[in-house]
């Protein structure tokens, strides 16, 4: 499905910041970058349908530790998720919502590959 003119306009208005290169990514795993005052976990899923790159807050709200980037990627109830390494909650990569406690969520960012550069919108 092609993006609507409105979606294209919104994407063009976002400010994109380079955070790393494609070579820094690890397939099926997370790496952590610093973006706009926050630790952001990047998950590169080259074999996944739809979005192959996800940017989500690295701070686990249950423990307060910056460990989400070390979580395990999986699928739960049809959604791609990251399992937090300490208390094992599952957060949807698409929107950061916790499966077990929907009132909890991790911040997410628009992310893209621009050639070999990974960029996050802020």
N, C-alpha and C positions, 0 to 999 in steps of 0.2 A: 504494500500500500504506500503510495507516494505521500509525503508530508503535505499538509495544507499550506496555503500561503501564510496563514497566521503562524503555524508552527515554524516555518522557515524564517519568518520575520523575527520571532522570539529568539531562535537559535542565533541569528545574525547579531542580535542586540547583546547577547551574553558576552562577557569578557572571559576569554580563554587564557589560561596560564599553563605553560609547559612545566611538568613536574618530574618527568623522567623519560627514558626512551623505551621503545618496544623491547630492546635487549635486556632491560632491567626486570621485565615481567617474567613470572614463572607460571607456566600453564597449570591450571587446576589448583592454584595456590594463591596466597596473598603476599603482597609486599606493601610496605608502609612508606608513605611520603609525607612531607610537611607541606601544608597548603593553607594559606590565609589564617595562620595561628592555630591550626588543628592538625592532629595526626590523622591521616586518611589511609584506610586500607584499600588497596586496589586488588581486585580479583579478575584474573584473565582466564576466560573459559572459551578457548577457540573452537571447541566442538559443540558448544551449547547453541540451541536454536534461539534466534532473537539476539538480544544484546550480548556481546562477548566480553565486554569490559564493564566492571562495576566499581564505583567509588562509594565507600561507606565509612562512617566514623569508627576509628580504631578503639575508642574507649568503651569498655564493657560497663553498662549502667548498673549491673548487679554488684560487681566487685570494685569498680572504679579503676581497674587496671587497664592499661593500653595493650590489649591482647587479641582483639578481634582479627587482626591480620594473621594470627597463628591458628585460627579456627579451621574446621574441616568443612569443605564445600560439599553440599549434597542436594537432594531433592526431597521435599516433604509436601504432601498434599498438592502435588503438581507445580510447586514453586521452587525455584532455585533458592537455597538458603545457605547461611553460614552458621555453624554450631559454635557458640562461644566456648572457648577452651576450659574455662573454670567451672561454670555452673551448667553448661550444656544447653542454654536456651537457643532457639533457632530464630534467626532474623532473616526475613526475605531480602534478597539482594536488590530487588527492584525498587522497594520503597522503605526498607529498614524496619518494618513492623515485626514485632516479636510474635511468633505463632502461638506460644503458650500464654502470653500476657499482652494482648493487643494494645493496651494502654501504653506500653513501652515501645519505643522506637529509637533506632539509630538514625542520625542524620545521613542523608545521601546527597551526592553531587552529580550533575551531568558530567560525563566523562567521554572522551573520544580519542581515537587514534588519528592523528593528522600526519600522514606519511609514517615515519618511524618515531614520531614524538607523541607521548601521552599528554593530553591536555585536560584540565579540569576547569569547569566554568565556576565563577565565584560570584 
